[in-house]
Amino acid sequence: MAEILTGAEILCRTLVEGGVEVIFGYPGGAIMPFYHALPDHPRLRHVLVRHEQAAAHAADGYARASGRVGVCVATSGPGATNLVTGLAAAHMDSSPVVAITGQVSRAMIGRDAFQETDIIGITLPITKQNYLVQDVTELADVVRDALAVAIEGRPGPVLIDVPKDVQNQKAEWKQSHPPRIPRARARGQSPGSIDDGIRRAARLIAGADRPLLMVGHGVILAQAYAEVRALAEKTGIPVVTTLLGISAFPEGHPLHLGMPGMHGEVHVNRAIQHADVIIGIGLRFDDRVTGNTASFARQARVVHIDLDRAEIGKNVPVDVGIVGDAREITRRLLAAVEPRRCERWLEPAASPHGLSPEAILSAICEASEARCTIVSDVGQHQMWVAKLYPYRRPNTHITSGGLGAMGFAVPAAMGVHLARPDDTVWAISGDGGFQMNMAEIATMVQERLSVKMAVFNNGYLGMVRQWQQFFHGKRYSCTPIWSPDYLKLAEAYGIPGYRVTDPSELTDAVGEANAAPGPAVVEFMIEEEANVYPMIPPGGSLSEPIEAEPAPAPAAG
């Protein structure tokens, strides 16, 4: 006998069928039918955020940590537009997110109805695909397609806009056929051309004196960890990991050099500039990595392996471009190369001193032991976290790379925690980024999410202040920022709070925060004008790093 369901019930049923377990959202008028149906589907855990932007970031964090689709829900108008920053972040970093938005009833679309926005038009540039569902009979197949599109090929966000009257429409529920299995695949390149690319790449590696592996986020998405490590160890080629590629290669491995680019280590950028062959796997060669592309690795022949054909040669000219899954292509390249050894380009790291970022991150690492995932915000602390934390497991560094969205860490860490409940999860923010989404502490308390929050407090929007110091004559315009008393804030939410002003307090504060059964806040009072070194000036070459504070201008006279 046919089962007749409302569109809202079909929406819930199809999400369950698609394996969705967690949804981050915020109710409102145009999405009300969905929320009315939701309690009848207990397999869908709904996390009530305090702002829709946090729902998108949390879904993003969940997707990155779990390898599954993250789902967020919002109402029409401001609810939908509040998702935009989070969807743009997911788009830039290739994270599989499905956003479901309510929309005004079909008869009111285009009439500037209350809380109506053209969210389809707004999100076209920042989604892989989006849908306006015009009939309830289409809804189940749209949801099934969206879940598959988000994760297959190069992952990314998808949006489904569902008018309120479609949610209330009724239709026969039809179970799906055997589920469509999404998988990474590249289009438009024949097996023959891949084989030719691998042969050419192997010849370049064999003839290189100073080859270098550059590893990006695509290695994490493809879970190509073992293949990349085996390739490095078979050939002796040093490995550089981009910001989003951090933890794709063991930090303590003797072939690991570090992070390149604007705030990359001097010896890493020097290695790039002196390399004669660069093998880039799963990265975009974006401007934060290359600096001025006209002067990037001018001596190197470039092999670029990426799932997305559009990325090959987009930013940096390549000699060999291979379109395909990072894991599969690296496995085939590994079989094609001969064993060899290369000179190691390594320099010792500086030792921690004082209440420095090094000391703080070392204390977090030691207290958290092996199972820890770090979620960082955007700014100076992001660079310290990227460069100084000793990542021991793959995919344990999660941050907003391409978009650089402040306020990312706290909500994204909620999604990471739900994906990895057995991990210690630290959300590390500056005092600016933390204040953007600190209201999500209430979500953590209500949902019992044991996220540990570190606030690097220097009283400034630190990265902008650093640019003002270096390039704008120390005119600190609108970068000093006041903070609330974070201990009282923690007390107001009923969670532990700690303030660290001296290195002697680090171990106890971090250890107690880790041991707390729920969320906790630790404020670290760092130097007001602490800077991230080295730094490539705007438009500069990787060969032109700023390694210390600029000398003061000579006195007039």
VOGU-3710 file (C-alpha; in Angstrom, 3 decimals, decimal comma):
1> maeiltgaei> 0,000/0,000/0,000  1,353/3,416/-1,008  2,683/5,593/1,819  1,705/9,252/1,459  4,018/11,753/3,154  4,428/15,513/3,260  7,434/17,072/1,595  8,931/17,765/5,017  8,560/14,091/5,960  10,068/13,039/2,635
11> lcrtlveggv> 12,989/15,390/3,281  13,665/13,807/6,678  13,172/10,276/5,360  15,584/10,836/2,456  18,279/12,268/4,726  18,046/9,192/6,960  18,154/6,962/3,888  21,302/8,803/2,766  23,103/8,020/6,021  22,896/11,511/7,523
21> evifgypgga> 23,104/11,410/11,318  23,818/15,005/12,400  22,261/18,289/11,255  23,273/21,793/12,345  20,513/24,342/12,047  18,208/27,096/13,225  14,417/27,097/12,717  12,270/29,854/11,229  9,035/30,484/9,396  9,789/29,106/5,926
31> impfyhalpd> 11,470/25,949/7,234  8,859/25,298/9,938  7,260/22,227/8,286  10,646/20,491/8,264  11,119/21,194/11,967  7,578/19,927/12,627  8,474/16,604/10,989  11,945/16,311/12,510  10,991/14,864/15,946  9,507/11,816/14,228
41> hprlrhvlvr> 12,974/10,924/12,912  15,146/10,335/15,992  18,037/9,046/13,871  18,626/12,662/12,820  20,408/14,488/15,630  19,758/18,212/15,347  22,264/20,640/16,880  20,711/24,054/17,557  23,388/26,650/16,814  23,186/30,284/17,904
51> heqaaahaad> 23,826/31,720/14,437  23,340/30,190/10,995  26,938/30,963/9,980  27,984/28,615/12,762  25,708/25,909/11,301  27,587/26,037/7,995  31,015/26,058/9,690  29,993/23,183/11,981  28,765/21,135/9,008  32,066/21,914/7,294
61> gyarasgrvg> 34,081/20,778/10,324  32,002/17,597/10,574  32,604/16,853/6,884  36,359/17,414/7,072  36,760/15,232/10,164  34,419/12,413/9,120  34,872/12,251/5,350  31,073/12,309/5,060  28,638/15,008/3,993  27,920/17,698/6,584
71> vcvatsgpga> 24,363/19,063/6,610  23,100/22,474/7,732  19,569/23,898/7,730  18,229/27,456/7,813  15,077/29,367/7,066  14,618/31,791/4,157  15,908/35,345/3,926  18,418/36,190/6,675  18,686/32,568/7,746  19,775/31,547/4,259
81> tnlvtglaaa> 22,075/34,535/3,716  23,790/33,874/7,055  24,957/30,550/5,616  26,830/32,226/2,772  30,208/32,744/4,497  30,284/29,132/5,655  29,364/27,842/2,194  32,056/30,013/0,608  34,616/28,573/3,058  33,517/25,023/2,195
91> hmdsspvvai> 33,693/25,855/-1,511  37,220/27,268/-1,310  38,482/24,299/0,722  36,585/21,537/-1,157  34,438/20,402/1,764  31,248/18,362/1,116  28,369/20,287/2,705  24,662/20,178/1,875  22,669/23,243/2,917  18,875/23,003/3,079
101> tgqvsramig> 17,019/26,301/3,146  13,348/27,087/3,475  11,870/29,467/0,921  8,659/31,462/0,763  5,733/29,706/-0,904  5,964/29,378/-4,678  3,184/31,893/-5,320  5,186/34,551/-3,409  8,572/33,978/-5,038  9,710/37,116/-6,864
111> rdafqetdii> 7,293/39,401/-5,016  9,721/40,603/-2,331  7,755/38,662/0,243  8,704/38,757/3,920  12,075/37,036/4,399  12,442/36,252/0,702  15,887/36,247/-0,926  17,107/34,667/-4,124  19,464/32,305/-2,335  19,926/30,302/-5,537
121> gitlpitkqn> 21,324/33,352/-7,321  23,390/34,412/-4,330  25,087/31,044/-3,927  25,629/30,094/-7,591  29,328/31,133/-7,516  30,102/29,310/-4,253  28,331/25,958/-4,687  28,956/22,947/-6,888  25,243/22,859/-7,643  22,023/24,216/-6,218
131> ylvqdvtela> 18,350/23,370/-6,587  15,013/25,152/-6,203  12,482/22,369/-5,635  9,271/23,283/-7,472  7,307/20,068/-6,869  7,209/17,616/-3,992  7,552/14,670/-6,373  11,072/15,892/-7,216  12,222/16,362/-3,626  13,551/12,901/-2,738
141> dvvrdalava> 15,607/12,588/-5,914  16,989/16,110/-5,488  18,191/15,285/-1,960  19,730/12,005/-3,132  21,482/13,767/-5,983  22,707/16,585/-3,725  24,265/14,188/-1,217  26,118/12,446/-4,044  27,209/15,604/-5,881  28,618/17,138/-2,680
151> iegrpgpvli> 31,120/14,330/-2,151  31,934/12,872/-5,555  34,796/14,166/-7,657  36,204/17,316/-6,085  33,995/17,747/-2,986  32,118/20,962/-2,304  28,896/22,537/-1,031  25,436/22,039/-2,546  22,284/24,005/-1,667  18,650/22,844/-1,775
161> dvpkdvqnqk> 16,005/25,580/-1,542  12,562/24,215/-0,602  9,491/26,495/-0,678  7,258/26,214/2,367  4,237/24,997/0,407  6,358/22,233/-1,189  7,257/21,073/2,320  3,521/20,837/3,025  2,622/19,131/-0,264  1,934/15,402/-0,113
171> aewkqshppr> 3,258/12,684/-2,377  3,866/8,968/-2,423  7,107/7,963/-0,713  9,304/5,900/-2,996  12,385/4,261/-1,583  15,515/4,713/-3,643  17,014/2,027/-5,821  20,440/0,744/-4,728  22,196/3,895/-3,531  24,408/5,812/-5,881
181> iprarargqs> 27,947/5,374/-4,571  29,821/8,687/-4,809  33,485/8,341/-5,603  36,303/10,596/-6,637  36,850/10,509/-10,359  38,324/12,751/-13,001  36,727/13,477/-16,330  38,255/14,320/-19,663  41,581/12,453/-19,505  42,083/9,041/-21,034
191> pgsiddgirr> 44,035/6,233/-19,346  46,637/6,596/-22,088  47,319/10,237/-21,312  47,583/9,429/-17,591  50,133/6,708/-18,342  52,126/9,120/-20,498  52,034/11,764/-17,734  53,287/9,277/-15,149  56,157/8,169/-17,419  57,185/11,794/-18,010
201> aarliagadr> 56,955/12,593/-14,302  59,073/9,545/-13,424  61,740/10,646/-15,918  61,838/14,148/-14,429  62,231/12,700/-10,916  65,023/10,377/-12,056  66,970/13,240/-13,632  66,471/15,828/-10,886  69,230/17,004/-8,556  66,945/18,977/-6,220
211> pllmvghgvi> 63,393/17,574/-6,458  60,669/18,594/-4,023  57,235/17,188/-3,175  54,528/19,783/-2,436  51,498/18,192/-0,753  48,072/19,831/-0,441  44,542/19,240/0,802  43,805/16,828/-2,051  46,039/14,245/-0,369  43,866/14,423/2,751
221> laqayaevra> 40,630/14,258/0,747  41,906/11,212/-1,150  43,465/9,660/1,988  46,666/9,209/0,020  48,844/9,335/3,144  50,565/5,968/2,728  51,181/6,474/-0,987  52,751/9,923/-0,567  54,946/8,726/2,298  56,063/5,698/0,287
231> laektgipvv> 56,879/7,909/-2,708  58,961/10,253/-0,544  60,809/7,389/1,157  61,473/5,518/-2,097  62,945/8,591/-3,785  64,304/10,515/-0,776  62,469/13,645/-1,947  61,827/16,229/0,805  58,155/17,050/1,446  56,489/20,436/1,875
241> ttllgisafp> 52,892/20,599/3,174  50,593/23,550/2,443  48,360/25,063/5,135  45,518/22,672/4,263  47,951/19,822/3,600  49,333/19,895/7,146  49,100/16,437/8,783  49,022/14,712/5,369  52,683/13,785/5,988  54,168/13,002/9,417
251> eghplhlgmp> 55,559/16,170/11,008  58,421/14,321/12,682  59,524/12,501/9,538  63,117/13,364/8,530  61,943/14,232/4,998  59,321/16,718/6,192  60,472/20,313/5,669  57,449/22,329/6,813  54,972/24,838/5,409  55,694/27,116/2,427
261> gmhgevhvnr> 54,435/30,513/1,405  53,726/33,897/2,939  54,428/32,781/6,504  56,314/29,616/5,623  59,723/28,809/7,013  62,673/30,451/5,274  64,365/27,119/4,569  61,136/25,772/2,994  60,754/28,728/0,651  64,463/28,571/-0,138
271> aiqhadviig> 64,074/24,903/-1,076  61,223/25,802/-3,455  63,238/28,571/-5,079  66,226/26,245/-5,588  64,310/23,133/-6,643  64,789/21,850/-10,182  61,653/19,650/-10,140  58,493/20,193/-8,091  55,854/17,478/-7,837  52,635/19,112/-6,608
281> iglrfddrvt> 49,959/16,702/-5,400  46,442/17,936/-4,614  47,160/21,663/-4,232  46,091/24,816/-6,082  49,403/26,725/-6,054  47,430/29,638/-4,607  48,980/33,051/-4,031  49,608/32,463/-0,300  51,858/29,549/-1,307  53,607/30,997/-4,352
291> gntasfarqa> 54,039/34,694/-3,575  54,664/36,529/-6,840  54,095/33,804/-9,432  56,495/35,485/-11,882  59,351/34,647/-9,522  58,037/31,344/-8,135  60,410/28,377/-8,518  61,880/29,735/-11,750  64,453/26,926/-11,952  61,901/24,138/-11,493
301> rvvhidldra> 59,993/21,986/-13,907  56,564/21,389/-12,406  54,503/18,194/-12,251  50,940/18,926/-11,091  48,584/16,135/-9,997  45,009/17,204/-9,236  41,491/15,832/-9,515  40,182/19,095/-10,974  41,378/19,702/-14,532  40,696/23,445/-14,127
311> eigknvpvdv> 43,468/23,717/-11,510  46,204/22,353/-13,767  48,263/25,311/-14,950  45,754/27,860/-13,590  48,231/29,655/-11,333  51,632/28,170/-12,188  52,779/26,886/-15,620  53,281/23,126/-15,556  55,455/20,774/-17,560  53,410/17,673/-16,750
321> givgdareit> 49,756/17,827/-15,725  48,003/14,672/-14,562  44,258/14,788/-13,848  43,073/12,174/-11,390  42,596/11,007/-7,810  45,674/11,779/-5,700  45,796/8,331/-4,144  45,531/6,422/-7,410  47,941/8,630/-9,357  50,532/8,640/-6,562
331> rrllaavepr> 50,281/4,850/-6,302  50,985/4,533/-10,028  53,822/7,066/-9,889  55,321/5,157/-6,948  55,431/2,017/-9,106  57,030/3,909/-11,996  59,936/5,602/-10,171  63,259/4,002/-9,349  64,674/4,112/-5,799  67,057/7,023/-5,223
341> rcerwlepaa> 68,244/9,438/-2,549  68,306/13,250/-2,378  70,007/15,826/-0,202  67,847/16,716/2,828  67,025/20,400/3,183  66,405/20,618/6,905  67,143/23,216/9,552  66,661/22,884/13,322  63,602/24,533/14,805  63,861/27,167/17,491
351> sphglspeai> 63,267/26,013/21,051  60,300/27,336/23,030  60,840/30,132/25,489  58,571/32,224/27,719  54,787/32,277/27,291  55,325/31,918/23,594  53,094/30,264/21,011  55,617/27,404/20,928  55,256/26,805/24,661  51,442/27,006/24,561
361> lsaiceasea> 51,123/24,543/21,681  53,669/22,220/23,241  51,604/22,151/26,459  48,394/21,378/24,532  50,138/18,574/22,649  51,614/17,013/25,774  48,342/17,185/27,709  46,263/15,804/24,834  48,635/12,924/24,098  48,057/11,153/20,780
371> rctivsdvgq> 44,352/11,587/20,004  43,922/15,295/19,417  42,464/17,307/16,537  43,326/20,998/16,274  40,833/23,415/14,695  42,286/26,876/14,184  40,760/30,219/13,333  42,344/32,828/11,040  45,162/35,209/11,918  48,575/35,090/13,574
381> hqmwvaklyp> 47,679/32,146/15,789  46,671/30,195/12,655  50,231/30,434/11,355  51,716/29,504/14,734  49,386/26,503/14,962  50,246/25,451/11,415  54,001/25,709/11,905  54,578/24,743/15,531  52,106/22,031/16,560  53,569/18,521/16,068
391> yrrpnthits> 50,807/16,724/14,129  51,105/12,975/14,600  48,053/11,645/12,720  46,581/12,408/9,302  43,829/15,014/8,986  44,216/16,385/12,514  44,705/20,009/11,440  41,505/21,743/10,292  41,303/25,418/9,365  39,743/27,872/6,917
401> gglgamgfav> 42,352/28,128/4,191  41,061/29,586/0,938  38,455/31,970/2,345  40,257/32,725/5,605  37,021/33,131/7,570  37,469/34,535/11,065  35,078/32,898/13,513  35,568/29,469/11,897  37,261/27,565/14,721  34,648/27,462/17,485
411> paamgvhlar> 31,680/26,214/15,407  33,820/24,010/13,174  35,238/22,336/16,288  31,690/21,380/17,312  31,311/19,479/14,049  34,741/17,896/14,466  33,842/16,731/17,978  30,634/15,073/16,764  32,587/13,339/14,002  35,370/12,279/16,409
421> pddtvwaisg> 33,874/11,920/19,879  36,903/9,969/21,116  39,376/12,725/20,182  40,338/15,709/22,269  39,292/18,671/20,107  40,875/22,095/20,617  39,440/25,204/18,953  42,282/27,737/18,858  41,357/31,366/18,159  42,662/34,876/18,505
431> dggfqmnmae> 40,744/37,319/20,657  39,167/38,797/17,506  38,007/35,577/15,842  36,830/34,077/19,118  34,427/36,951/19,742  32,807/36,454/16,339  31,208/33,124/17,291  31,709/32,762/21,054  27,922/32,550/21,455  28,302/28,933/20,293
441> iatmvqerls> 29,524/28,112/23,805  25,809/27,937/24,601  25,409/25,313/21,875  28,256/23,285/23,374  26,688/23,419/26,828  23,199/22,522/25,616  24,463/19,697/23,376  27,156/18,513/25,832  29,963/18,977/23,303  33,338/18,635/24,995
451> vkmavfnngy> 35,298/21,176/22,946  38,321/22,881/24,517  38,759/26,529/23,495  42,081/28,362/23,519  42,088/32,154/23,132  45,372/33,816/22,180  44,747/37,267/23,668  47,083/40,062/22,628  44,526/42,879/22,597  44,813/43,371/18,838
461> lgmvrqwqqf> 43,528/42,041/15,560  47,014/40,627/15,393  47,614/39,830/11,739  46,162/43,144/10,546  48,225/44,957/13,207  51,348/43,173/11,971  50,700/44,408/8,429  50,113/47,902/9,804  53,423/47,678/11,629  55,395/46,499/8,603
471> fhgkrysctp> 53,729/48,330/5,745  51,690/51,229/7,177  54,084/53,020/9,492  52,742/51,448/12,709  49,448/53,288/12,314  47,288/50,873/14,277  43,960/52,028/12,886  41,002/50,103/14,353  43,051/47,045/15,324  43,199/47,385/19,146
481> iwspdylkla> 40,308/45,204/20,370  38,739/44,994/23,823  37,747/41,614/25,210  35,331/40,620/27,936  36,602/38,895/31,052  36,793/35,367/29,649  36,833/33,798/33,118  33,525/35,491/33,939  32,221/34,530/30,507  33,040/30,889/31,199
491> eaygipgyrv> 31,395/31,175/34,606  28,256/32,633/33,000  28,011/29,560/30,773  28,733/27,247/33,700  31,994/25,870/32,303  35,604/25,952/33,556  37,719/28,950/32,601  41,451/29,535/33,013  43,805/32,459/32,418  47,502/31,829/31,773
501> tdpseltdav> 49,959/34,714/32,156  53,182/32,811/32,923  54,767/29,639/31,485  54,673/28,026/34,935  50,842/27,995/34,728  50,625/26,245/31,368  50,707/22,601/32,387  48,074/22,862/35,115  45,653/25,039/33,139  45,793/22,967/29,950
511> geanaapgpa> 45,679/19,695/31,877  42,639/20,739/33,908  40,858/21,991/30,776  41,535/18,684/29,040  40,239/16,729/32,022  37,004/18,734/32,294  34,020/16,608/31,185  32,533/19,313/28,930  33,687/22,476/27,171  36,358/24,691/28,722
521> vvefmieeea> 38,002/28,035/27,909  41,696/28,821/28,380  42,869/32,399/27,812  46,564/32,826/27,009  47,902/36,348/27,582  50,549/36,690/24,895  52,780/39,617/23,966  50,821/42,483/22,396  53,166/42,911/19,447  54,176/39,286/18,919
531> nvypmippgg> 54,718/38,723/15,194  54,717/35,790/12,813  58,050/35,276/11,084  59,054/34,916/8,389  56,694/36,915/6,184  56,666/37,511/2,449  55,714/41,132/1,680  52,684/41,747/-0,561  53,587/41,018/-4,176  56,993/39,776/-3,068
541> slsepieaep> 58,939/36,702/-4,054  59,529/33,651/-1,849  63,174/34,714/-2,028  62,439/37,997/-0,202  61,307/37,061/3,336  61,025/39,435/6,259  62,747/37,467/9,015  62,671/40,028/11,824  61,040/43,301/12,826  61,855/46,079/10,346
551> apapaag> 64,501/48,494/11,550  63,173/51,907/12,634  63,427/54,700/10,092  66,469/56,972/10,612  65,797/60,189/12,476  65,335/63,302/10,364  68,155/65,800/10,280
//
